[in-house]
Amino acid sequence: DVKVTQSSRYLVKRTGEKVFLECVQDMDHENMFWYRQDPGLGLRLIYFSYDVKMKEKGDIPEGYSVSREKKERFSLILESASTNQTSMYLCASHSRDRAGQPQHFGDGTRLSIL
Amino acid sequence: DQQVKQNSPSLSVQEGRISILNCDYTNSMFDYFLWYKKYPAEGPTFLISISSIKDKNEDGRFTVFLNKSAKHLSLHIVPSQPGDSAVYFCAASPGAQKLVFGQGTRLTINP
């Protein structure tokens, strides 16, 4: 079974802080993704990565950056947290070489910015 | 621009009856479609998928139908069970890599 682990289930931070969300997968997947989930908006893609040190912007990258130094780890960084970044953050991984396979998700990090 | 739309935010169905969740899309480049199920405080879990070369895929109680001409897909759950109560997301992809998700439909199964 694919295991995607997000480092924190709940996180409370203050406005202006730099926030790091970590995600690790154990299936040697090339592709990794960061989404945020908000009521009525579904899951929206923030950033994704097709390989180590590669990253591409998703639909809502403003205020975020990412880091992928190792294949199994994909970090989301909130450079200066703001209250509108309070949300559920979900990480996913996917095998690029196995067409038709779904993305596998972690359990999410509920982040509150005060 | 919402490329994948789930127009029903919620749906309530009696246990044992059929649940039908609907999804519409606008991008004709989408060729792979999935349904995910999400419980509170958990990540989405994959339920069933269909490629654009098919119009139906079945897995146990779950069947997904794809109508390419109408750009519409639906998920049928029969019979519905209390454990099916969750939020359901449809998702679409051009080339089975990056996914675009709908807004979600909250399904409640009543005993």
Interface residues (C-beta under 8 A of the other chain):
Chain A: V4 R9 N31 F33 Y35 G40 L41 G42 L43 R44 L45 F48 G58 L90 A92 H94 R96 A99 G100 Q101 P102 Q103 H104 F105 G106 D107 G108 R110
Chain B: V4 Q6 P9 Y32 L34 Y36 A41 E42 G43 P44 T45 F46 S49 S51 F89 A91 A96 Q97 K98 L99 V100 F101 G102 Q103 G104
